[in-house]
Each structure stands twice: as structure tokens, then as C-alpha cells.
Amino acid sequence: MERKEIYTIIRKGRKRWLADAYAKIVGVSILIAVANELMSILVMLPYISLESGWGKIYKTIALTDAATVFDIQISVPYLLINQFSPFEATLNVMLRMIILSIILGIIMFTVGLMSSGLVAVITGTCFSGLVIIKENLAYCFPWIRYISPFSWMNLVDNNSNHIDSFDRWNMYLLILSCVVIICVAIDVHLIRRIDFNFIDEEE
């Protein structure tokens, strides 16, 4: 919340300002997901060929120990190749990234309204760090996966089959829907009643 926002709020009104903030979160989330996919493609562009399937290299890495032998830092689960086409996997991961980025943006926005921008950034960083914790402790504490949103981008979590993967994602979507409803309710309440101290926010 910068000092200049007071003029935007006066001109637009608080509700319109809140709606525009949500629109920016959605737009930035889409741009991040698209940029991430494009950068992944650009990095590998000199080494790829266009075809409809996964290709021999990915299948070799998935079915053999070639990745270990040649020190290839890419993990290609066999279940991923077996259950998804390249287009399905790419689109699925991209949509999940957009959804999760939107949710994280809304959470950070809500935390920022309740406290400060610094606390919002720390909150976002903690959610991002949960991926590492989940990878190391999920087998001992299965419930950790439910509080680690970016771990939900894994299409073949815990060797699940195609149906189980979508069922688990539907459960995640239910959790996310509840979080969004709560955050929006808090934001609407705060934006109606809060008196912004723009000087403190600027500092």
C-alpha cells in the first residue's frame, strides 16, 4: 500500500479498487505461468524436435537408469509418460500453476491488508518453502501435502493412478475454494472499515 494509492481509492472507490487488485493478481499469475512455460521451451529449444509423443530420450530416462549414469538432473516418472500426453501434462501443470499463483496472491494480499507488505512477502516465501518440507517429510507426515500448495502441481503424487490424481486435485480445489472465500470475506470487511495510514505504509 503506497501513498499514491489513496488517490486511486478516492477516484475508483474501495470496492472497485479491490476488484482491480484481484484482476491484477489474476493477470500476473497468468503471465508468470506463460513465461515459465516459454522459458522452459527456450532453454531446451536447441535440443528438441517437434513431435506428438514424449520422444526417445524422456522414455529412456523414465525406463532406465540413464539419468544416474549420465548425471542428468531431470526426473521423468514412468507414470507421467504412461498416463499423460505431453500436451495434457503441460496444460495441466500450467493451469495448476495459474490457480495456485492466484490463490497465493490473494492470501498475500489479505495478509498485507491485515498487517503489512513485509509480512505478506514472508507469508508467500513460507508457502513456497513448504515444497522442500513436503518432499522430505511427506512419508512421515502425510497431512503436510495439504498445506503445501505448490506441491499440488505434481501430476503423479505418491505413485497414484490417473483417477486418484484427479480425485486428489478435486479435493485440493475444494480446500482452495474455502481459502478464497475466507480471504475475500476478510478483504471486503477490511476495505470497508480500515483507515489506511499511508505515511506508515510508504515508510
C-alpha positions as CSV (number, residue, x, y, z in Angstrom):
1,M,0.0,0.0,0.0
2,E,1.9,3.0,-1.3
3,R,0.9,6.6,-0.6
4,K,-0.3,7.1,-4.2
5,E,-3.0,4.5,-3.7
6,I,-5.1,7.0,-1.7
7,Y,-5.8,8.9,-4.9
8,T,-6.7,5.7,-6.7
9,I,-9.1,4.7,-4.0
10,I,-10.7,8.1,-3.9
11,R,-11.2,8.1,-7.7
12,K,-12.4,4.5,-8.1
13,G,-14.0,3.7,-4.7
14,R,-12.9,1.0,-2.4
15,K,-14.9,-1.8,-4.0
16,R,-13.7,-1.0,-7.4
17,W,-10.1,-0.7,-6.1
18,L,-10.4,-4.2,-4.5
19,A,-11.8,-5.7,-7.7
20,D,-8.9,-4.2,-9.7
21,A,-6.4,-5.6,-7.3
22,Y,-7.9,-9.1,-7.8
23,A,-7.8,-8.6,-11.6
24,K,-4.1,-7.7,-11.3
25,I,-3.4,-10.8,-9.3
26,V,-5.1,-13.0,-11.9
27,G,-3.3,-11.3,-14.8
28,V,0.1,-11.5,-13.2
29,S,-0.5,-15.2,-12.3
30,I,-1.3,-16.0,-15.9
31,L,1.8,-14.1,-17.2
32,I,4.0,-15.9,-14.7
33,A,2.7,-19.3,-15.8
34,V,3.0,-18.5,-19.5
35,A,6.5,-17.0,-19.0
36,N,7.6,-20.1,-17.1
37,E,6.5,-22.4,-19.9
38,L,8.1,-20.3,-22.6
39,M,11.4,-20.1,-20.7
40,S,11.4,-23.9,-20.3
41,I,10.9,-24.3,-24.0
42,L,13.5,-21.6,-24.9
43,V,16.2,-23.3,-22.7
44,M,15.7,-26.7,-24.4
45,L,14.9,-25.3,-27.9
46,P,18.3,-26.2,-29.4
47,Y,18.0,-29.8,-28.3
48,I,14.4,-30.6,-29.1
49,S,12.4,-31.8,-32.1
50,L,8.7,-31.3,-32.6
51,E,6.7,-34.5,-32.4
52,S,3.4,-35.6,-30.8
53,G,4.9,-38.1,-28.3
54,W,7.3,-37.9,-25.4
55,G,10.3,-38.9,-27.5
56,K,13.0,-41.5,-27.0
57,I,15.1,-39.5,-24.5
58,Y,12.3,-39.0,-22.0
59,K,11.3,-42.6,-22.3
60,T,14.8,-43.8,-21.8
61,I,15.2,-41.7,-18.7
62,A,11.9,-42.9,-17.3
63,L,12.5,-46.6,-18.0
64,T,16.3,-47.0,-17.3
65,D,19.0,-45.6,-15.0
66,A,20.4,-43.5,-17.8
67,A,19.8,-40.3,-15.7
68,T,22.1,-41.6,-13.0
69,V,24.7,-42.9,-15.4
70,F,25.0,-39.7,-17.3
71,D,24.3,-37.4,-14.4
72,I,21.1,-35.9,-15.9
73,Q,19.3,-33.7,-13.3
74,I,15.9,-34.4,-14.7
75,S,13.4,-36.8,-13.1
76,V,10.9,-38.3,-15.5
77,P,8.4,-40.6,-13.7
78,Y,7.2,-43.5,-15.8
79,L,3.6,-42.9,-14.6
80,L,3.7,-39.4,-16.1
81,I,4.5,-40.8,-19.5
82,N,2.1,-43.6,-19.1
83,Q,-0.9,-41.5,-18.0
84,F,-0.5,-38.2,-19.8
85,S,0.4,-37.0,-23.3
86,P,2.9,-34.1,-23.4
87,F,0.2,-31.6,-24.2
88,E,-2.0,-32.9,-21.4
89,A,0.8,-32.7,-18.9
90,T,1.9,-29.3,-20.0
91,L,-1.6,-27.8,-20.0
92,N,-2.4,-29.5,-16.6
93,V,0.7,-28.1,-14.9
94,M,0.2,-24.7,-16.4
95,L,-3.4,-24.5,-15.2
96,R,-2.4,-25.6,-11.8
97,M,0.3,-23.0,-11.6
98,I,-2.1,-20.3,-12.6
99,I,-4.7,-21.4,-10.0
100,L,-2.1,-21.7,-7.2
101,S,-0.4,-18.4,-8.1
102,I,-3.8,-16.7,-7.9
103,I,-4.6,-18.2,-4.5
104,L,-1.2,-17.3,-3.1
105,G,-1.6,-13.8,-4.5
106,I,-4.9,-13.4,-2.8
107,I,-3.6,-14.8,0.5
108,M,-0.6,-12.4,0.4
109,F,-3.0,-9.5,-0.5
110,T,-5.2,-10.3,2.5
111,V,-2.2,-10.6,4.9
112,G,-0.9,-7.3,3.5
113,L,-4.2,-5.6,4.3
114,M,-4.3,-7.1,7.8
115,S,-0.7,-6.2,8.6
116,S,2.0,-5.0,6.2
117,G,3.6,-5.8,2.8
118,L,6.6,-7.3,4.6
119,V,4.5,-9.9,6.4
120,A,2.8,-10.7,3.1
121,V,6.1,-11.3,1.4
122,I,7.2,-13.5,4.3
123,T,4.0,-15.5,4.1
124,G,4.5,-16.1,0.3
125,T,8.0,-17.2,1.0
126,C,6.9,-19.7,3.6
127,F,4.3,-21.2,1.3
128,S,7.0,-21.6,-1.4
129,G,9.4,-23.2,1.1
130,L,6.8,-25.8,2.1
131,V,7.6,-27.7,-1.1
132,I,11.0,-28.6,0.3
133,I,9.5,-29.6,3.7
134,K,6.9,-31.7,1.9
135,E,9.4,-33.6,-0.2
136,N,11.4,-34.6,2.9
137,L,8.6,-35.2,5.5
138,A,5.5,-36.3,3.4
139,Y,6.1,-40.0,4.1
140,C,6.2,-39.4,7.9
141,F,3.5,-36.7,8.0
142,P,1.1,-37.2,5.0
143,W,-1.0,-34.2,6.1
144,I,1.9,-31.9,5.1
145,R,0.9,-32.2,1.4
146,Y,-2.4,-30.4,2.2
147,I,-0.7,-27.3,3.4
148,S,1.9,-27.2,0.6
149,P,0.0,-25.8,-2.4
150,F,2.9,-25.8,-4.9
151,S,3.4,-29.5,-4.3
152,W,0.0,-30.0,-5.8
153,M,1.5,-29.4,-9.3
154,N,2.9,-32.9,-9.1
155,L,0.7,-34.9,-11.5
156,V,1.8,-38.3,-10.2
157,D,1.9,-37.7,-6.5
158,N,2.8,-40.9,-4.4
159,N,2.5,-43.2,-7.4
160,S,-1.2,-42.6,-7.8
161,N,-3.1,-43.6,-10.9
162,H,-4.8,-41.2,-13.2
163,I,-8.1,-41.3,-11.5
164,D,-6.7,-40.9,-8.0
165,S,-4.6,-38.0,-9.2
166,F,-7.7,-36.1,-10.4
167,D,-9.7,-37.0,-7.2
168,R,-6.9,-35.6,-5.1
169,W,-6.8,-32.5,-7.2
170,N,-10.5,-32.0,-6.8
171,M,-10.1,-32.2,-3.0
172,Y,-7.3,-29.6,-3.2
173,L,-9.6,-27.4,-5.3
174,L,-12.2,-27.6,-2.5
175,I,-9.6,-26.5,0.0
176,L,-8.6,-23.6,-2.2
177,S,-12.2,-22.6,-2.7
178,C,-12.7,-22.3,1.0
179,V,-9.5,-20.3,1.4
180,V,-10.5,-17.9,-1.4
181,I,-14.0,-17.4,0.2
182,I,-12.5,-16.7,3.6
183,C,-9.8,-14.3,2.2
184,V,-12.4,-12.4,0.0
185,A,-14.7,-12.0,3.0
186,I,-11.8,-10.6,5.1
187,D,-10.8,-8.3,2.3
188,V,-14.3,-6.9,1.8
189,H,-14.6,-6.4,5.6
190,L,-11.2,-4.7,5.9
191,I,-11.6,-2.5,2.8
192,R,-14.9,-1.1,4.1
193,R,-13.6,-0.3,7.6
194,I,-9.9,0.1,7.5
195,D,-8.4,3.6,7.8
196,F,-5.2,3.5,5.8
197,N,-2.2,5.1,7.3
198,F,-0.5,5.9,4.1
199,I,2.6,7.6,5.6
200,D,3.4,4.4,7.6
201,E,2.8,2.3,4.6
202,E,5.2,4.4,2.5
203,E,7.9,4.1,5.1
